[in-house]
């Protein structure tokens, strides 16, 4: 069976996404109808102050390809992604941001890469990436500083760990996310550290990326916390695999 013919799962973590989610759900529905392989979408909703959970339940009722996973407590994006990745039934499991900053056509571009890799992740710093709508200067600068600090600390060798578009073979997803300890925004770093430490083949890929307004990430406070969480978690992962 070719990679393209296997079942694909897409995990979408959400919190307070009532304004952006309808467009994303419509795009996902059109994508599922167009491709030749089976796709499931897990909408993982953390408690918030709007109707995101109701939208997820409504979509589940409208389309059997969608599953609403409603979290009882708010623990963070990392925990939401972990929940979805462990619940997914696909042979290849993606997670991506609710704003679809990376277009869905990149799913099809990533799938052939699994002939040579177990984990394929988007990088906005890849020389072949196309940045349409860039983030504000301060967010770009803080993101680059975050990654540079990670590399200086020996935590990662990759130039962009935080792009919210990553895909795992099912076996790798289960092995990596069952070990994840970071509930917040630093989870990407820990996930890649575990994948690397467990011997999975990692491939950094170019993406098309467009900034969407309405981010929940606070560059200074969330970035600082994510950095220290990521450093500690990645070092634990490395120590357990030595």
PyMOL commands that set and color helices and strands:
alter all, ss='L'
color gray80, all
select helices_A, chain A and resi 3-5+18-34+52-62+77-87+105-115+137-152+170-177+187-197+221-241
alter helices_A, ss='H'
color red, helices_A
select strands_A, chain A and resi 8-14+39-45+66-70+92-96+119-123+130-131+165-169+202-206+208-209
alter strands_A, ss='S'
color yellow, strands_A
deselect
rebuild
show_as cartoon
